[in-house]
Amino acid sequence: MNSLQEIAGFLKKFKKALICGHAMPDGDSVGSVLAMRLILSEIGVESIAVTPDPVPAMYDFLPGADKFVELSQAPDDFDLAVILDCTDLGRLGSDGGPKIAKAQNVVNIDHHVSNDGFGTYCYVDEKAAATGEIIFNLAQAMGIKINKDIAANLYTSIVMDTGSFRFDNTTDATHEITAGLIRTGINVSEINRNLFERKDEIQLRLLGYALGQLKITAEGRVAWITIPLDVLHRMGALDEHADGIINYPRLLNGVEIGMLFREINPGRFKVGFRSKQDVDVNKLAARFGGGGHPRAAGCAIEGTQEEVERRVLEACIEELGG
């Protein structure tokens, strides 16, 4: 693995960069990509922010969010690819992985313990609460002053991946970095209102449906919600409308593992895992070809709803010691 100082020097060698985060982008992916684009512009590197999937509307207020280009439509004349918050090239989607694999110079920056170490230069810090923390430190190593636009994006990255600083990935360094971002003069209240107090009707109706489907194992240590594809279609719901639902099963007293099963294609389920303190859900997700963090991870599994739920619940019970 390389150092941030090495990556800082490497980035300055290029003229045109493509910056991309993972498919189904979340706040850390979006905020990190937008911040990196602004940072590279400070050193004269022309860059384009790309995304494998549409960026959720909740992030449209962020500086530079209107500049995103779909990865499949991105030009090929870049001499550097910077991949952020992405464990492997497969997470860039069917078009993105092969496109980036052709690049001669790839920088991989991430905070997932399951990152496979791809790239010409690679920096992974699994102790960072968000990739946005690493980008902040990289900017320091590059001698870049964090302005309000960069800070707004990095704040969003961190606040979303820490669950508003509630998750146990939040450290003293997280708070120190956040304090530095706030000192730039960003309007934290406005950012938080945009992130957490701007819901549309479909989102609330989907949440209502989801809570009605809550299931709990007999011993009360595992809880889950399943949202079939036909329900999403009937409601006219998008991926982004399910954002945050995964956290509700974990809130129950006595529950150690909370999960959300969401059918993304017929017979294919995206499974999100959250745990409180005893179970490493990164290892749990890895059983099914996924990964993430000790307290938050995910995977995709094919099968009927009943088959997928059964397989995952059996694995959860094993992780809990029977």
N, C-alpha and C positions, 0 to 999 in steps of 0.2 A: 504493500500500500504506500502511496505517496503522501507527502506532507502538504499542508495548505500553502506553505511558502513555495514549494515546487510547482503546484498547480497555478498559483498566482503568476509565477514567471512564465509558465507555459501558455496561459491565456493571452498574454500580451504579444505573442508571436503571430496572431492571426488577424485576418481582415474581415471575414464574414462567418458568423456562427449561427447555427440552428440550435435553439434551446427547447427542450421537450421534457414533460413529466409523464407520468403513467396514464393509462387508459382509465376511464371513469374518474376524472380528476377530482381531488378533494382540495380543501383549503391550503394544506401544506404544499401540494404539487403546484397549484395555481399561483400562490403567493411567492413561492421560491422561483418559479420560472420568470414571473414578471419582474421580481427584484433583480434577478441575474441579468435580464435584458437591459435594465437601467444601469446596472453596474458596468457592464461591458461597454455601454455607450460612453461612459465616463472616461474610458481609456481609448476611445476611438475605434472600437470594434463594432462594425455593423452587425446587427443580429435580428433574428426573427423568432418570435415566440409561437410555437406550434403545439397542437394538442391532438391526440389520437381520437378523442371523443369531444363533443360539444362541452364547453365550460358551463357549469350550472349558473342560472341567472342570479343566484344570491351573491355571486362575486362580480357582477357587472359594474359595480361602483369603484372597483379598484383601479388605480392609475395604470393605464396601458392595457386594460382588459379588452378594449375594443380592437386591439391590434392582433389578437390571436388569429392564426391561420390553421386550418385543418391539416394534419400531417400528410394526408394523402395528396393534398394540393400544394404542398410546400415545394419550392424550387430545389433543384439539385446542385446549384452552384455554390454550396457552402464548403469551406475548408476545415470547419471544426463543428462537431456535434457535442453539446453539453446536455447530458441526461441527468435529471434530478429526481430524487425521491422514488426511484424505480429499482426494484430488486434485480431485474434481468430484462433483456431486450424483448422477451416474450410479452412483457407487460405493456409494450407499446402498441399492441394490436397486430393483426395479421399483415397489415401494410407497413406499419412502422418498424417492426423488428428487422425485416430484410433491408429496408431503406437505410437505417442507421448502420447496419452491419457492413454496408459498402463504404462507409466513411473511413478515411485513413487515420483520422485523429478524433478520438472520442474521450471526453472527460466524464467520469461517473462519480457523482456526489450523492450520498445517501446516508440515512440513519437506521436502516433496517438491518437487523442482525442476519437476516436470510439473504442479503445481497450476495450475488455470485462472483463479484470482483471483476466484471467485464470492463473493457476500456483501455485506451492507451495510458491514461492516468486515472487513478481510482482513489477516492477518499471516502471511507465509511466510518462513521462514529455512532455506534449503537447506543452510546450514553446520551447523545443529543436528543432532546425532546421532540425536535422537528428538524427537517432539512433546513428550514429557515434559520435555525440557530447557526448551522454550519456556514450558510451563505453570509450571515452577519460577520462571522469570524474570518471568512475568506476576504470580504471587503476590507476588513482591518489589515489583513496581510498584504492586500494590494494597495494600501494607502488611500482608499476611497472614502470620502466623507459621506456618511449616510444622510441623505436628504429626506424630506417628508414623504415623497412618493415611494422611495425604496422602503422607508420605515413602515408605511401603511401596509405594504405587501408583506413584509416580514412579520409584522405584528399579527396579521391575519393568519399567516402560516403557523405561528406558534400558538396562538389562542385556540385555533381549531384542533391542532394535534394534541393539545394538553387538556382538552375538554374544559376550556376556560380556567386552566391552571388547577383542575381538580384531580387529574390522573397522577399516578405515582411516578410517571416519567418526568414530572416537573421538579427541577432542581434549583439550587441557589443560583447556578449559572443561568438558568432560564429566566429567573426574575431579574438578574443583573442585566442581561441582554435586553429584556423587555423594558427595563427602566431607561436604558440608553436610547431605545426607539422612541419612548414617550418624550424624552428630553428634546427630540427634534421638533416637537410642537404638533404632532399628529393629534387629531381629534378622536380620542379613544372612545368616547361616548357615541359619537356618530358611527364609527366603525362597528361597534358592538350592536348598535340598533340595526344597522344594515345586515349584520350576520345573524342576529337572533330574534329580531322583532319585525321581520318582514316576510310573513308567510302568506301564501295564497290559499284559496278555499280547497283546492285539490289536496294540498299537503295536509291540511287539518283533517279532511275527510278520510284520507288514507291512514293517518295516525289513529283515528277513531276505529276504523276497520281493524287495523293491526292489533290494537290493545284488546279488541274483542276475541282475537285468536290466540291470546297468550296461553301457553301450556307450561306445566311445571312437573318435574319428575316426582315420584312418590316421596322420596326423601327430602325434596325441596332444595337441592343444591344446584340443579340445572333448570333454566327456564328458556323458552324460545318462542319465536313468532315466525310464521310462514306466510308469505304473500305470493299466491299463484299468479302466473302471467295473465290469465284471463281477467283477474281482478284489476290489475294495472291497466289493461286495455279498456275495460269497462269504465273505469274512472277517468281515463285519459291521462294517467299519471306517467311521468318520466322518471328516469333513474334518480334525479335530484330530489324528487318529492319524497323519496324514502330516507333521505338524509336524517340522521339522528335517531331513527326508530330503534336501531340496534341497542341503544343505551338503556332503553326501558326495562327489558328483562333483567338486566344486571342490577337494577335498583332495588329489587325485592330483597327483603330481609332474609338472610340465610342462603341466598343464591351466590354461588361462587362463579359459575359460568353462565353467561347470557349469550344468546345467539339470534341471528336473523337469517332465515332462509328466504332468498328472493329469486324467483324463477326469472331468468334473463332471456332465455330462449326455450322453446318447448323441450322439456326433459333435461334442462341444464339449469342448475341452481348455483347462485353465488351465496356462499355461506360466510357470514361475519361472526367472529368470536370476540368476546370480551370477558375478562376475568378480574376478580378483586385482588387476591393476594396469594393464593396457594397454587394455582395452575399456570404453567407456561403455555399459553395458547399458540405461540409460534410453533412449538413442537407438535401440538395437536393439529394445527393446520397443515404442517409438513407431512403428516400421514396421508393427506389427500392431494399432495403436490402444491400446496400453498405455502404461506409464510407470513411474516410480519414482525411483531414485537411480542415480548412475554405477556403483555396484558391486552394486546389488540392485534388480531391477525385475520386472515381470510383465505379462502380457496374457492374453487369452482368444481362441482361434482355433477356427473350425469346420472340420470335415473328417474324413477317416479318419485313423487313427493314422499311416499311412505318409505321407499327404499333408502332415499337419501337421509331422511330423518333418523331412521333406524341405525344406519351405519355410523352416523355422526354421534348419536346418543350413546351407542356402545363404546365408541372411542372416548367420549367424555367420562363415562362411568369408570373405564379403565384408568384414565388419568387421575381420577379422584380416589383411586384405590379400591374400586369395587363397591 
